[in-house]
Amino acid sequence: MKSRFRSAFLRGIVWSLIGMIYAPLFIGVVLLLKGMGFGYFSYVVAASVAGGVGAVLYGARELALISTGVGAMVGVAMLILLGGQVSLSDVALVAAILAATVGLTISFPKRCSRSVPGKALAGLATGVVGGAVLAIAEPLHPEPFPIFAILAFVVSVNGILYVSTVRWWVTLSRRIRLESRSCYVVEALIMAVLAGVAAGSVWMVSGPLLSFGDGVSLIASETMHLEIQQAILGGLFGGGTAGVLLELFRFRWVHDL
């Protein structure tokens, strides 16, 4: 019994960290899309993007580390060299192109052995479910949901659905040969997305502090700074809750896929 609760505590910590990474990405995408007029549909897109990115970070660490490293370095370098002349789309695009080039030209050890395409599909699909529930429920509520509650809900739902369905998605990706002939292309695309997200995150964090950019992206960045603490707390709580429940109900870890 002690061993089981110890494992639940450990898994809760791991998933809390995942929720902490998920939260700023989710809220950043939501604010950007709402500023562009997407309304409640922003939740669906943001949860899907954050779910896909979180799935790759959780299940394909070497690919994720290289991609995010490229994105972070590009973001910092462009902000230092170009200052206020660089926009959010600029840093994201340059980082994505560079990471995609790396993905197409460098052969990683045991390429595709970690089922990256299937895990990414699982994260994207399960994110859509949690985001859709929010998009439907919030208009029916008299007031907007608190950001803490939104993140706690979407992180926990996304995590539990991901672990419950990821093996099916991996089987599907192998059946349609996403992990064979098109492996280089799929991994390059995933690396481009991760690097773009990392570079964009650097800009979103630095924008209001250094007065970069204008318009929707700067407003979203400034708003994110006001809500980021509650968002991260919600992500930590939702991730921890999901991790403990997954362990108590004996859901398998997915690192062996």
N, C-alpha and C positions, 0 to 999 in steps of 0.2 A: 504493500500500500504506500509506504514512504517513497519507494522508487517511482511509483506512478505519479505521485504528486510532485516529486522532484523533476520528472520529465515534463510534466505540464507547466511547471514554473519556467523551465528552460525554454520550452517552445513559446511560451507567452512572451518572454524577453525577445526572442528572435523575431516574432511577428510584430512586436511593438516597434522594433527598429525599422521593419518594413513599412509599417504605418507611418512612421516619422518621415520616411523618404517619400511615401505616396502623397502625404498631405499637401506640401507646398506645390507639387506638380499639379495636383488636382485643382487647388484653389486658383493657381495662376492661370490655368487654361480656362476655367470657368469665368474668371474676371475678364480675360481677353475676349472670349466669345460673347459674353453678355454686352461688352462694350461695342461689339460689332453687330449687335442686334439679333443674336441667336436665341435670346430668351431662355426659357426652361430647357430647351434642347441642349444647352451648354452642358448640363449635367451628364447627359448621355455621352457626348463626345469626350468630355474631361475624364469621366470614369473609365471609359474604354482605353483612352491613351495611357492614363495612369496605371490601369490594370495590365496592359501589355508591357509597359516599361518595367513595372514591378515584377512581372513574371520572369522576364529575362534577367533582371538583376538577381532574383531569387534562385533561378534554375540554371543559369549559364554564366557563371561568375567571370571566367576569363574574357569572354566576349564583352560583357558589360564593363569590366574594368578598363579595357583598352578603349572602348567607345567613349565612356564618360571622361576618361583621361584626356583624349583628343579634344572633346568638346570643351572641357574646362580650360585647357591650355589655349585653345583658339579664342574663347571668350575673353579671358584675361589679357591675352596679347593684343587683341583688337581694341579693347577698351583703353589699354595703355598707349598704343601707337596712334589710334585715330580719335580717341576722346569723344567729344560730343557729336562728331560727325557720323558715328556708327549707330545703326538702329537695331532693334531686336531681330528683325528679319535678316539683316546683314550677317550678324554673328551666327545665327542658326543655319543659314544657307551655306556659309563658308565651312563651318564645322561638319555639316552633313556631307558635303562634297568630299572633304578630306577623309572622313571616316569611311565613306563608301569606296574611295580609291584604295584605302588600306585593306578593306575587306575583300576587294577583288584581286589584289596583288599578293597578299601574304597568306600563306597556308598555315593555319593553326594546327597544333598537335591534336590528333583524334577529331578532325573536323566533323561537325554535325553529330558527334556521338552523344551530345547532351540534349538532343531533340529540341533545338532552339525554335524551329518553325511551329511545332505543335504547342509548345509552351506559350509562345507569343499569341497564337490564335486563341488559346484558352483564356489568357489574360484579357485580350480584347473583347471576347464574347461575354465573359462573366462581368466585365466592367459595364457593358451595355445594359445588362439586367439591373444592376444596382442603380445606375444612372437613370434608367427609365422609370424605376419606382419613384425616385426623387422628383423627376420631371412631372409625373402624374399627380403625386401626393401634395407637393407644395402649393400649386394653385388652388387646391381644395382647402388649404389651411388659412385661417384668417390673417396670419402674419408669417413672414419668411422664417424658415427654420434657422435656429442658431447654427453658426458654422461648426461648433463643437459637435452638436448632434448629427449634422450632415456627415462629417468625416468619420465619426464613430460608427455610424450606420453603414456607409458605403465601403469602408475598409473591412469591416467584419464580414459583411455579405460577400464582397468580392473575394476575400481570402477563403472563406468556407466553400463557396461555389468553385473556386479555382482548384482546390485540392480534390474536391469531389468529382470533377469532370476532366482534369488534365490528362489522364490516361486515355480517355476516349479521343480527345483532340490529338494527342500524339499518334495514336493508331490511325486516325484519319489522315494526318499529314504524311505518314509513311505510305498509306494506301494510295494517295494521289501523288506520291513521289516528290514531295517538297524537300525531302532530305537526301535526294540522290542527285539527279541531273542538274537541278536548279539550286543546289546548295550554296554555291558562291554568290549567286544573285540574291537569294533570300537573306543570307547573313549580311551582305553588303547593305541591303535596304534596312535591316534591323539596326546595324551599326550606325547608319546615317541618321535614323530617328533618335537613337540614344544620344549621339553626339550633338545633334541639333537641340535636343532637350537640355542637355548639360550646359551648352553655350548660352541658350536662352535663359536658363536659370541664373547664370552668372550676371547676365544683363538685367534681369528682373530684380535681383538683389541689389545691384549697384546703381540702377537708374535713378531712383529718387535721391540717393545719397550724393550723387555726382551731377545731378541735373542733366542726364542724358535723354535725348529723344523728346518727342512730344505726342500729342494726340492720345489715341486709345491705349497704346502700349504703356505710356508713362502713367496715365491714370490708373490702369490696372496694376502697375507696379507699386504705385503709392498706396492703393487700397489694400494690396496684398500685405504690405508692411504693417498695416493696422490690424489685420485679421490673422496673421501668420501664427501668433502664439496659441490662440484658441484652436486653429486648424491643426497644429502639430499635437496639441494635447488630445484632441479628438482622434487623430490618427494613432497616437500611442495607445489610447484606451481601446479603440476598436480593434487594432492589431493584437494587443495583448489578450483581449476577450476571445478573439477568433483562435489564437494559438492555444489557449488553455482548453477551449471546447474541442478543438481538433484532437488534442492529445487525450483528453478524458474519454472521448467517444472512439478512440483508437483509430483515427484516420492515419494512413501511412504518410511518412515524409516523401518528398518527391525528388530527392537528390539522386536517386538510383536510376531515374529514367534516362 
